[in-house]
Amino acid sequence: MHSRKYTHLLINILPTLLFILIVSLVIFKPSWVHAYDNSISSLVQSVRTPGFNQVVSIYTQLGNSIPYIIISLLVCSILILKHLKKAALFLACNIILGNGLNHLIKQIIQRQRPEFRLISIGGYSFPSGHSVAAMVLFGSLIFITFQVVHHQLKRNLLALIYLILMLGIGLSRIYLNVHFPTDVTAGFLLGLIVLQFTTYLFYGRKIKNA
């Protein structure tokens, strides 16, 4: 019984521990991080073609401020129309908290973006704001889907689609060389930490209806 309790606790705090580890490495061991980032970036960017560059450049814009806000408002509106007000508030809270923390940490770390980017972009690099945004949006939708969609095949298919869309946003940032892989990983972890906190805050241990 105790071992199961400790395993559950470890799983819950693992994203936070990994995030702290990445932050520490970025600050204190940049040479280690640089070698890791270069190897992953080279692998992702090895599939570049002129046509694919255009596709990825368009797709990554889903995480830009205006499209992201429009998509988020649209999803919240749909949830409210379906009488899922708690789920809509849950989603809105995740988006606001995730993006707020991302902005704060960017200002603290102040990591410069990679050179030779395929698209023009300013601001700091760590963590990836697009990855945080993708995690809190699509992660929230995965959670809500598992609460309100009772058909197993439909539920799993929707969750898979959301997962692919989320991972695609993160990979697009590495592909375009606007973020290092550690930025994207940290962004996903930060978004996951937010989801863990708000899931407990909104639903606690008794998760039944979104």
N, C-alpha and C positions, 0 to 999 in steps of 0.2 A: 504493500500500500504506500509506504513512504517513498520507495524508489519510483513508483509511478508519479507521485506528487512532485518529486524533484525533477523528473524528466519533463513533466508538463511545464514546470517553472523555467527550466533551461530553454525549452522551445520558445516560451514567451519572451524571454529576455535576450535570446540569441540575436535578433535583428539590431537591438540597441548595442550589444557588445561588438558586433561586426562593424556597425557604423562608427563607434568610438575608435576601433582599431584602424579603420581606413583613414579617419581624420588624423589620428596620431602618426600614421605612416606618411601621409601627405605633408604634415608639418615637420616631422623630425627625420624621416628617411626618404627624402625626395628622389634620391638616386635609385633606390629599390623600386619605388612607384614608377619612375620614368621607364625603367627596363620592362616592367610588366605592361604598362600602358602601350609602349611601342610595339610589343609583340602582338597584343590583341588588336590594336588599331591596324597594323599591317595586314592581319588576317582578314578583318572586316572590309578593309579598303581594297583588298586584292581583287574583288569582284566588280570593281568600278567599270562602267561603260558610259559613254556620253548619254545614251538614252536612259539608262538606269539612274544616272545623276539627276536628270530632270524629274523622273518619277519620285525619287526619294526627296528631292528639294520641295516638291509639292506636298507630299505626304507629311513631312515633318512640320508643316505649317499648321496642322491640327492642334499642335501644342502652343502655337503663338497666342498672344493675349486675346485678341478679338475673336478668332475662331473658337478658342477654348471657352471663353465666357459665353458665347452664343450657344455652343453645344451644351454647356453645363446648365444654362438657364432653360434650354429646351428639355433636357432630361428631367430637371426638377419640376417643370410645368407638367410634364407627362405623369410623373409620380403623383403630383397633387391631384390631377384630374382622375387618376385611378384610386383616389382616396388613400394614398400612401404618404400622408403628410410627415410622419415620423421618419420615413426613409428619405424623403426630400430634404428634411432638416439635417439628417445624418450626412447626406451627400454634400450639402452646402457647407456644413461645419468642416468636413474633411478638406474640401477645396480651399476654404479660407485659411484654416490652420496650416495645411501643407505648404501653401504658397507663402504664407507669412513667415514660417520657420525657414523655408528655403532662402528667402530674401535676407533674413537676419544672418544666417550662417555664411552666405556669400560675402556679406560685408565684413564678417569676422575673419574668414580665411583669406579672401582676396587672391585667389589663385588665377593666374592669367590663362587665357584660352590657348589652345594649340595654334601654331602658325600654319599658313597655307590652307586656310579654310575654303571650302567650295562655295559658301554663301557668306554674305556680309552680316556680321552680328557684333554687338558690343557687350559690355558688362563682364562680370567675373564668371569663372568656369565651374567652381565647386560649391555645392553639388549641382547636378544638371536639373534645372528648373522644369524642363520638359518631362524628364523622367519622374520627378516628384508629382507633377500634374497628372501624368498618365497613370501612375500607381493609385493616387487617391480617387481619380475618376473611375477608371476601369476596375480597380479593386473594390470600390464601393458597389459598383454594378454587379460584380461577381457575387459579393455577399448578399445583396438584395435579391438577386436572381435565385439563389439557393433557399431564400426564405419564402418567396412568393410564387415561384414556378414549380408546380408539383409533378409535371411530366418529366421523368428522369432524362430521356433522350434530349428533349428540348432544352432542359436546364443545363445539361452537360455541354450541348452544342453552343449555347449562348455564352457560357463561361469560357469555352475554348476560344471563341471569336474575340471576346474581350481580352483574354490573355495574349492572343496573337497581336491585337492592336496595340496593347500596352508595350510588349517587348519590341514591336516594330518601331515605336517612337524612340525608345532608348537606342536601338541599333542605328537608327537614322542619324542620331547625333554623333555617333562614332564614325559612321560612314562619311558624313559631310565634314568631319574633322573639326567640329565646333566644340566638342567635348572629349576629354580623355575617358577611357573605360572606367576608371575609378570614380569619375564624376557621375557617370550613369549608374554604376552600382550603388554609390552612396545615395543618389537620388531615389532609387527604388527602395532602398532600406529606410530612408527617412519617411517616404510615403507609407511604407508598411508599419512603421512605428506609430504614425498618426492613426492609421486604421485600427491598430491594436488598442490604442487609447480610447478612441471614439466608440469602438464596438463595445468595450466594457462600459463606457460612460452612458451610452444610449440603451444598451441591451443587457448589460451585466451577464450573469450566468444563465438567465432564463431567456434564451433566444428562441422565440416562437413565430412572431409575426413582424414583418418589417413595416 
